[in-house]
Amino acid sequence: MSGPENNNGEPDGSPKFGRLLIVLVLAVMLIGLITFASEKFLG
């Protein structure tokens, strides 16, 4: 091994695309929820 590795077996310095993808999906869901709620309560 050439350094610390995360659970995916990738070197620690590489971008963590899995975590980034989860954060992006959660952000999109949150935006959708806010949009739905504003349409329901304010529209």
Distance bins in CASP14 RR format, pairs under 12 A and 6 or more apart:
PFRMAT RR
TARGET T0000
AUTHOR 0000-0000-0000
RMODE 2
METHOD distances of the structure
MODEL  1
1 9 0 0 0 0 1 0 0 0 0 0 0
1 10 0 0 0 0 0 1 0 0 0 0 0
1 11 0 0 0 0 1 0 0 0 0 0 0
1 12 0 0 0 0 0 1 0 0 0 0 0
2 9 0 0 0 0 0 1 0 0 0 0 0
2 10 0 0 0 0 0 1 0 0 0 0 0
2 11 1 0 0 1 0 0 0 0 0 0 0
2 12 0 0 0 0 0 1 0 0 0 0 0
2 13 0 0 0 0 0 1 0 0 0 0 0
2 14 0 0 0 0 0 1 0 0 0 0 0
3 9 0 0 0 0 0 1 0 0 0 0 0
3 10 0 0 0 0 0 1 0 0 0 0 0
3 11 1 0 0 1 0 0 0 0 0 0 0
3 12 1 0 0 1 0 0 0 0 0 0 0
3 13 0 0 0 0 1 0 0 0 0 0 0
3 14 0 0 0 0 0 1 0 0 0 0 0
4 10 0 0 0 0 0 1 0 0 0 0 0
4 11 1 0 0 1 0 0 0 0 0 0 0
4 12 1 0 1 0 0 0 0 0 0 0 0
4 13 0 0 0 0 1 0 0 0 0 0 0
4 14 0 0 0 0 0 1 0 0 0 0 0
5 11 1 0 0 1 0 0 0 0 0 0 0
5 12 1 0 0 1 0 0 0 0 0 0 0
5 13 0 0 0 0 1 0 0 0 0 0 0
5 14 0 0 0 0 1 0 0 0 0 0 0
5 16 0 0 0 0 0 1 0 0 0 0 0
6 12 1 0 0 1 0 0 0 0 0 0 0
6 13 0 0 0 0 1 0 0 0 0 0 0
6 14 0 0 0 0 1 0 0 0 0 0 0
6 15 0 0 0 0 0 1 0 0 0 0 0
6 16 1 0 0 1 0 0 0 0 0 0 0
6 17 0 0 0 0 0 1 0 0 0 0 0
6 18 0 0 0 0 0 1 0 0 0 0 0
6 19 0 0 0 0 1 0 0 0 0 0 0
7 16 0 0 0 0 1 0 0 0 0 0 0
7 18 0 0 0 0 0 1 0 0 0 0 0
7 19 0 0 0 0 0 1 0 0 0 0 0
8 14 0 0 0 0 1 0 0 0 0 0 0
8 15 0 0 0 0 0 1 0 0 0 0 0
8 16 1 0 0 1 0 0 0 0 0 0 0
8 17 0 0 0 0 1 0 0 0 0 0 0
8 18 1 0 0 1 0 0 0 0 0 0 0
8 19 0 0 0 0 1 0 0 0 0 0 0
9 16 0 0 0 0 0 1 0 0 0 0 0
10 16 1 0 0 1 0 0 0 0 0 0 0
10 17 0 0 0 0 1 0 0 0 0 0 0
10 18 0 0 0 0 0 1 0 0 0 0 0
10 19 0 0 0 0 0 1 0 0 0 0 0
14 20 0 0 0 0 0 1 0 0 0 0 0
15 21 0 0 0 0 0 1 0 0 0 0 0
16 22 0 0 0 0 1 0 0 0 0 0 0
16 23 0 0 0 0 1 0 0 0 0 0 0
17 23 0 0 0 0 0 1 0 0 0 0 0
17 24 0 0 0 0 0 1 0 0 0 0 0
18 24 0 0 0 0 1 0 0 0 0 0 0
18 25 0 0 0 0 1 0 0 0 0 0 0
19 25 0 0 0 0 0 1 0 0 0 0 0
19 26 0 0 0 0 0 1 0 0 0 0 0
20 26 0 0 0 0 0 1 0 0 0 0 0
20 27 0 0 0 0 0 1 0 0 0 0 0
21 27 0 0 0 0 0 1 0 0 0 0 0
21 28 0 0 0 0 0 1 0 0 0 0 0
22 28 0 0 0 0 0 1 0 0 0 0 0
22 29 0 0 0 0 0 1 0 0 0 0 0
23 29 0 0 0 0 0 1 0 0 0 0 0
23 30 0 0 0 0 0 1 0 0 0 0 0
24 30 0 0 0 0 0 1 0 0 0 0 0
24 31 0 0 0 0 0 1 0 0 0 0 0
25 31 0 0 0 0 0 1 0 0 0 0 0
25 32 0 0 0 0 0 1 0 0 0 0 0
26 32 0 0 0 0 0 1 0 0 0 0 0
26 33 0 0 0 0 0 1 0 0 0 0 0
27 33 0 0 0 0 0 1 0 0 0 0 0
27 34 0 0 0 0 0 1 0 0 0 0 0
28 34 0 0 0 0 0 1 0 0 0 0 0
28 35 0 0 0 0 0 1 0 0 0 0 0
29 35 0 0 0 0 0 1 0 0 0 0 0
29 36 0 0 0 0 0 1 0 0 0 0 0
30 36 0 0 0 0 0 1 0 0 0 0 0
30 37 0 0 0 0 0 1 0 0 0 0 0
31 37 0 0 0 0 0 1 0 0 0 0 0
31 38 0 0 0 0 0 1 0 0 0 0 0
32 38 0 0 0 0 1 0 0 0 0 0 0
32 39 0 0 0 0 1 0 0 0 0 0 0
32 40 0 0 0 0 0 1 0 0 0 0 0
33 39 0 0 0 0 0 1 0 0 0 0 0
33 40 0 0 0 0 0 1 0 0 0 0 0
34 40 0 0 0 0 0 1 0 0 0 0 0
34 41 0 0 0 0 0 1 0 0 0 0 0
34 42 0 0 0 0 0 1 0 0 0 0 0
35 41 0 0 0 0 0 1 0 0 0 0 0
35 42 0 0 0 0 0 1 0 0 0 0 0
35 43 0 0 0 0 0 1 0 0 0 0 0
36 42 0 0 0 0 0 1 0 0 0 0 0
36 43 0 0 0 0 0 1 0 0 0 0 0
37 43 0 0 0 0 0 1 0 0 0 0 0
END
